[in-house]
Each structure stands twice: as structure tokens, then as C-alpha cells.
Amino acid sequence: MPTWTAFTTLSPKDSAEALGDALEMLDPAPYGVGVFEIEDGSGLWEVGGYFMEAPDDVGLALLSAAHGAKSFVVSELPDTDWVAKVRRELVPVRAGRFYVYGSHDADTIPDGVEPLLIEAAMAFGTGHHGTTQGCLRALDRLIEAGIVCHNVADIGCGTAVLAMAAARTWPETVLASDMDQIAVDVAEANVAANGLTGRVNCLEAMGFGAEALHDSAPFDLVFANILKQPLIDLAPDMKGHIAPEGFVILSGILNEQADEVVAVYAQNGINLWHREEIGEWTTLTLRADATVSP
């Protein structure tokens, strides 16, 4: 059965959120609506809906006009087995010592790696995106430098692949949090599939806004693979939850945004230790009260 998408852009955030709310009331109704900031410095927000039947063009036109948005672009998507497609196209990824794979590639695991099983159906955070690869490589770099972290948190954990990588590296329990309960459920399933139940504890939280995170601070290492603005907003809380000389690995940052993120964290006493670009994405490794490494 084919599906349809309808997307438009506008600003500011309040208008985009209002349009997203209105889109949910369209008849026929979408089965999903998303409102996302476009991380290109334009200030625009994208509003999109997903439909099981062709959306009402007139209704979409009225909504876009009423909210000052561009005209919706409607596309019909073919009937595709997306899980099978992802399995075909997402080959295993090696990032330093870590090997991220789906169960359909279990027979490809080479010797001498730390395998992490992430199913294709749970594609966000599989390791194929430059941000996740960058974070895994940053962790590998810390290990190579002889760094040992006893208290680790993964903020905005998605699949929890980063939390699991840390748990495979050091014996202590890792906290993995996400603001979306569905993501937390996915993370817990991945943790169980990798035999790490009890080693990675998953919880729902916005930033550090959970009692377990407060009680466990200060952390020796915090991952936050989200987006530029949430990372900037998180900086003061990061300062309050990171241990002296503790490490912070940040990603979800476009290359041209990296200097701004570095500057904000430096203002909070967390300074650049290493940076790496993979495609259009930058991963930053920072250290509390430190300077750039040689």
C-alpha cells in the first residue's frame, strides 16, 4: 500500500508548532506529524505529515496560507519493505575497535573487535551516521590514550549504542537517557540483545532532568549526540554534572556549527581536547578545565 508525505517550511518555532498542531486535524488525518528545526542556520522549521491516503490538497493549501508557510510539497511513496531495504543497504560499520552490525550480518564479525548488535528496524543510531561513528571513534581514542572512566552517562541515547560501547569498555554501570519513551524502550531492547541488562540502565529524561542522573553525578564521561542548539542549552548543566578533568563527547553538529559549540562549552570551563569531521558532521571531545591536546 503506498503512503504519502506532505512537507513545508516556515519560521519561527511557534508558528511551526501551531501548523503542526493544525495539520493533525486535517481530514484525512495524518498518522504522524513532525516539526523539526532545519540545522543550517536559516532559522526555518520543517513541518511534515505522513498519510495512509492522499492528503487533501485544498486543506493543505489553506493551512500553509493561514500559517505563512510555503506550499506543501506532496509526494507519493512506493510500497516498500523498509526493514528489508535497510538490511540490504546498511552494511556493518567498524569504528575503531567497535563493530556495529545487524543480526543478518552476525556471521561477518571479525576477530579482535567489540561487537554491538543494533537491528536494522531500529536504524537511528546504528553507527552508519557520521555522528554516531564519530562518537564511537572518540571513545576509542580515549581508550587508546589510557583513559579509564568509572561513571558514564549517555544523554539523548537513541539506540543506546554509545552507552553499550562504554559498558563493554569499563565494568561500571552506564546511565542512558532519552526524552522519548519510545527511544527508551528501543534502548532497553538493544541492551538486552547485547547481554548488557543491568550494566546499562535506561531512563526517560530531558537532559540531566532525572533523579538518577543527579544522584550519580559527577560523571567521568558524558556522551550527547543530539543537535547544536540542545547541546548549547545543555552546557551549564553539563558543567554541573561533569567531574574535574572529566570528558564530554558531543556530536549532532554540522561542521560550520562546531566553533560556536566549542566557544559555549569553553565559557563553562569545558575545553576542546579533540575534534573530528566525518562528512558534514563534527564530533567534539572536550575535557573539563583542560586545553586542546597535542
WOHU-V542114 format. One record per backbone hydrogen bond with DSSP energy under -0.5 kcal/mol. NH is the residue of the N-H (numbers start at 1). CO is the residue of the C=O. If there is no record, write none. Layout:
nh:NH co:CO
nh:NH co:CO
This chain:
nh:3 co:77
nh:4 co:51
nh:5 co:75
nh:6 co:49
nh:7 co:73
nh:8 co:47
nh:10 co:45
nh:16 co:12
nh:17 co:13
nh:18 co:14
nh:19 co:15
nh:20 co:16
nh:21 co:17
nh:22 co:18
nh:23 co:19
nh:24 co:20
nh:25 co:22
nh:26 co:23
nh:30 co:23
nh:31 co:50
nh:32 co:50
nh:34 co:48
nh:36 co:46
nh:38 co:44
nh:39 co:37
nh:40 co:38
nh:45 co:10
nh:46 co:36
nh:47 co:8
nh:48 co:34
nh:49 co:6
nh:50 co:32
nh:51 co:4
nh:57 co:55
nh:60 co:56
nh:61 co:57
nh:62 co:58
nh:63 co:59
nh:64 co:60
nh:65 co:61
nh:66 co:62
nh:67 co:63
nh:68 co:65
nh:69 co:64
nh:70 co:9
nh:73 co:7
nh:74 co:72
nh:75 co:5
nh:77 co:3
nh:77 co:75
nh:80 co:78
nh:82 co:80
nh:85 co:81
nh:86 co:82
nh:87 co:83
nh:88 co:84
nh:89 co:85
nh:90 co:86
nh:91 co:89
nh:93 co:100
nh:95 co:93
nh:95 co:98
nh:98 co:95
nh:99 co:114
nh:100 co:93
nh:101 co:99
nh:101 co:116
nh:105 co:102
nh:106 co:103
nh:108 co:105
nh:109 co:106
nh:113 co:110
nh:114 co:97
nh:115 co:113
nh:116 co:99
nh:118 co:101
nh:118 co:116
nh:122 co:119
nh:123 co:120
nh:125 co:123
nh:126 co:123
nh:133 co:129
nh:134 co:130
nh:135 co:131
nh:136 co:132
nh:137 co:133
nh:138 co:134
nh:139 co:135
nh:140 co:136
nh:141 co:137
nh:142 co:138
nh:143 co:139
nh:144 co:140
nh:145 co:141
nh:146 co:143
nh:147 co:142
nh:150 co:148
nh:152 co:173
nh:153 co:221
nh:154 co:175
nh:155 co:153
nh:155 co:223
nh:156 co:154
nh:156 co:177
nh:157 co:154
nh:157 co:177
nh:160 co:157
nh:164 co:160
nh:165 co:161
nh:166 co:162
nh:167 co:163
nh:168 co:164
nh:169 co:165
nh:169 co:166
nh:170 co:166
nh:174 co:199
nh:175 co:152
nh:176 co:201
nh:177 co:154
nh:178 co:203
nh:181 co:179
nh:184 co:180
nh:185 co:181
nh:186 co:182
nh:187 co:183
nh:188 co:184
nh:189 co:185
nh:190 co:186
nh:191 co:187
nh:192 co:188
nh:193 co:189
nh:194 co:190
nh:195 co:192
nh:196 co:191
nh:198 co:200
nh:199 co:196
nh:200 co:196
nh:201 co:174
nh:202 co:200
nh:203 co:176
nh:205 co:178
nh:205 co:203
nh:207 co:205
nh:209 co:206
nh:210 co:208
nh:214 co:210
nh:215 co:211
nh:216 co:212
nh:217 co:213
nh:217 co:214
nh:218 co:241
nh:219 co:241
nh:220 co:151
nh:221 co:151
nh:222 co:247
nh:223 co:153
nh:224 co:249
nh:225 co:155
nh:226 co:224
nh:226 co:251
nh:228 co:252
nh:231 co:227
nh:232 co:228
nh:233 co:229
nh:234 co:230
nh:235 co:231
nh:235 co:232
nh:238 co:234
nh:239 co:235
nh:240 co:236
nh:241 co:237
nh:241 co:238
nh:242 co:238
nh:243 co:219
nh:246 co:243
nh:247 co:220
nh:248 co:286
nh:249 co:222
nh:250 co:248
nh:250 co:284
nh:251 co:224
nh:253 co:282
nh:255 co:280
nh:257 co:254
nh:258 co:254
nh:258 co:255
nh:261 co:257
nh:262 co:258
nh:263 co:259
nh:264 co:260
nh:265 co:261
nh:266 co:262
nh:267 co:263
nh:268 co:264
nh:268 co:265
nh:269 co:266
nh:270 co:265
nh:271 co:269
nh:271 co:287
nh:273 co:285
nh:274 co:285
nh:276 co:283
nh:278 co:281
nh:281 co:278
nh:282 co:253
nh:283 co:276
nh:284 co:250
nh:285 co:274
nh:286 co:248
nh:286 co:284
nh:287 co:271
nh:288 co:246
nh:289 co:269
nh:290 co:287
nh:293 co:273
